[in-house]
């Protein structure tokens, strides 16, 4: 895996390092997770990792809007079933993955 790292020295001679990397939810047993794009701070999502429901956070309206999936699958809703992935370089590349079946949905951002 390649990670782009940019380093520069600021006025106090401290090295500042920034990088661009993909963002994905953690596979712990936590049911809900909030993630935000590292490339575009206006892109933020709340995901229910048990049911696969995804909400986009509308920053200007300060509210969540549910994003509906076409052909949603049926799963055991008592455990983690999904992971949300967002590309670090192209935030429009946002995917929901069923971690048990490999089925995937792409969300337009």
C-alpha positions as CSV (number, residue, x, y, z in Angstrom):
1,X,0.0,0.0,0.0
2,X,1.4,3.4,-1.0
3,X,0.8,6.4,1.2
4,X,1.6,9.9,0.0
5,X,3.4,11.9,2.6
6,X,4.1,15.6,2.4
7,X,6.5,17.2,4.9
8,X,7.6,20.8,5.4
9,X,9.2,22.9,8.0
10,X,7.2,25.7,9.6
11,X,8.5,29.0,11.0
12,X,9.6,27.4,14.3
13,X,11.6,24.7,12.5
14,X,9.1,22.1,13.4
15,X,8.5,19.4,10.8
16,X,4.8,19.2,9.8
17,X,3.7,16.0,8.1
18,X,0.5,15.5,6.3
19,X,-0.8,12.6,4.3
20,X,-3.7,11.6,2.1
21,X,-5.1,8.2,2.9
22,X,-8.3,6.2,2.6
23,X,-10.8,6.4,5.4
24,X,-12.9,3.3,6.5
25,X,-14.9,2.3,9.4
26,X,-13.4,0.2,12.1
27,X,-14.5,-3.5,12.4
28,X,-15.0,-3.4,16.1
29,X,-18.4,-4.4,17.6
30,X,-19.5,-0.7,17.8
31,X,-22.8,-0.4,16.0
32,X,-22.5,3.2,14.7
33,X,-19.5,5.1,13.4
34,X,-19.1,8.6,12.0
35,X,-16.4,9.1,9.4
36,X,-15.3,12.2,7.5
37,X,-13.3,12.5,4.3
38,X,-9.7,13.6,4.7
39,X,-9.8,15.1,1.3
40,X,-13.0,17.1,1.6
41,X,-14.2,18.0,5.1
42,X,-17.8,18.6,3.8
43,X,-18.2,14.9,3.2
44,X,-19.2,13.1,6.4
45,X,-21.2,9.9,7.0
46,X,-22.8,8.0,9.8
47,X,-23.1,4.3,9.3
48,X,-25.0,1.6,11.1
49,X,-22.6,-1.3,10.8
50,X,-25.3,-3.8,11.8
51,X,-28.0,-2.9,9.2
52,X,-26.0,-1.1,6.6
53,X,-28.0,2.1,6.8
54,X,-25.9,5.2,5.8
55,X,-26.7,8.9,6.5
56,X,-24.8,11.8,4.9
57,X,-24.2,14.7,7.2
58,X,-25.3,18.0,5.6
59,X,-22.9,20.4,7.2
60,X,-24.7,23.6,6.0
61,X,-28.1,22.3,7.3
62,X,-26.6,20.6,10.3
63,X,-28.7,17.5,9.8
64,X,-28.4,13.9,8.6
65,X,-30.0,12.6,5.4
66,X,-30.4,8.9,4.9
67,X,-29.0,7.4,1.7
68,X,-31.0,4.5,0.5
69,X,-29.5,1.4,-1.1
70,X,-30.9,-0.3,-4.1
71,X,-31.2,-4.1,-3.6
72,X,-30.4,-4.0,0.1
73,X,-29.5,-7.5,1.4
74,X,-30.9,-9.2,4.5
75,X,-28.5,-9.8,7.4
76,X,-28.4,-10.8,11.0
77,X,-28.8,-7.4,12.6
78,X,-27.3,-8.4,16.0
79,X,-23.7,-8.1,14.8
80,X,-21.4,-6.1,12.6
81,X,-22.1,-6.8,8.9
82,X,-20.8,-3.7,7.0
83,X,-17.8,-1.5,6.5
84,X,-17.8,2.0,4.9
85,X,-14.8,2.9,2.8
86,X,-13.9,6.3,1.3
87,X,-10.9,7.0,-0.9
88,X,-8.4,9.5,0.5
89,X,-7.6,11.0,-2.8
90,X,-11.1,10.9,-4.5
91,X,-13.9,11.4,-1.9
92,X,-16.4,10.5,-4.6
93,X,-15.2,6.9,-4.3
94,X,-17.4,5.9,-1.3
95,X,-18.4,2.2,-0.8
96,X,-20.4,0.1,1.6
97,X,-19.2,-3.4,1.9
98,X,-21.0,-6.4,3.4
99,X,-18.0,-8.0,5.1
100,X,-19.5,-11.5,5.1
101,X,-20.6,-11.8,1.4
102,X,-18.4,-9.2,-0.4
103,X,-21.5,-7.5,-1.8
104,X,-20.8,-3.8,-2.4
105,X,-22.7,-0.6,-3.0
106,X,-21.2,2.7,-4.3
107,X,-22.5,6.0,-3.0
108,X,-22.3,9.2,-5.1
109,X,-21.0,12.1,-3.1
